[in-house]
Amino acid sequence: MDSALTLQHFLYVSGALFAIGLAGVLIRRNIIVIFMCLEMMLSAANLSLVAFSRYGAESGLPDYDAQVMLFFIITVAAAEVAVGLAIIVALFRTKETTDVTQIDEMKF
């Protein structure tokens, strides 16, 4: 029995992470949980990008271009987290809730 990990294994995990994240975005009402689920979806996309980079190799060597692009994606995600958390904190200070059904307008 061959127990080596293949591209399909990584794509299944990536698809499951993306599905869990999408379900969390659609079902949950807490803005912080929604934000974490969005980050989970981004991580699932990063996992599939690296898996395709590793297993889509020609001549036996992996293509590291996608993995370099992954570092730029992580940098943008870090900036997104900083801005997103600042917006969430500002909304919590004005509305005193993290429930998205209660936050219906952006003005004070």
N, C-alpha and C positions, 0 to 999 in steps of 0.2 A: 504494500500500500504506500503510495507516494504522499508524503505529508508536507511537501513544499508549498509555500504560499504563492499563489498566482495572481494575475491581474484581477481576476473575477472576485477573489476574496477581498481585496482592497476596495473594489467597486461596490460590493455588497455592504461593507462597513460604511463606506461613504454615503451610499444611498440610504442606509438606515439612519445615520446621523442627520442627513438632510431631511428625511421624513419626520424624525422626532422634532427637529427644529421648526419645521413648517407647521406641524401640529401644535407646537407650543405657541407659535405666533398667532395662529388662527383661534385657538381655544382660550388661552390665558387672558386675563384682564389686567394683571399687574405689569406696569410698564418696565420694571426692572427685569422680570422674567422674560418678557417679550424681547428685550434688548439682549439678554443672554442667549435666547434661542436664535436670534439673528446672527450672533457670533458663532453659534454652533453650525449654522448653515454655511457660513463663510469657511469654517474649518473643514467641513465636509468637501467643499469645492477645492480647498487647498490639498486635501488628501488625494482626491482623484487626480489633480494636476501632477502631483509628485509620483503617483502610481503610473500614470501614462508616461511620465518622463523616464521612469525606471524601466518599465517593461516595453516601451516603444523604441528600444535601443537598436541601432544598427551596428553591425560588426562587434557585438558583444559588449560595447561600452555604453553606459547610460548617457543620455543627453542632459547636461546640467543647466541648459538654458531655462528650462521651466522651474528648476529649483532656485535659480537666481531671481527669477520673476516672483517666486514665492516670498522672498525676503522683502521685496517692494510691497507686495500685498499685505504682509504682516505689519509693515511700517504704516501703511494707510489705515489698517485696522486699529492700530494703536492710537492714531490721531482721531479716528472715529470714536473710539472708546472715550477719549478725553473730552471731546466735544459733546458726545451723547450723554455722558454722565453729568456734565455741567448743565445741560438742558434739563435733565431729569431732576437735578437738585434745585434748579431755579423753579421748575414747575411744582415741586413738592413744597417749596417755601411759600409760593403764592397760593396754591390750591389746597395744601395740606392733605393731599391724597396721592396715591400711586395708581389708582384705578382709572383706566383709560376711558371708561364710560362717563366718568365725572369730569374729565378734562375735555371740554367741547370747544374751547376757543383759546387763542394764544394771548389775548390781552388781559391785563390785570383786573 
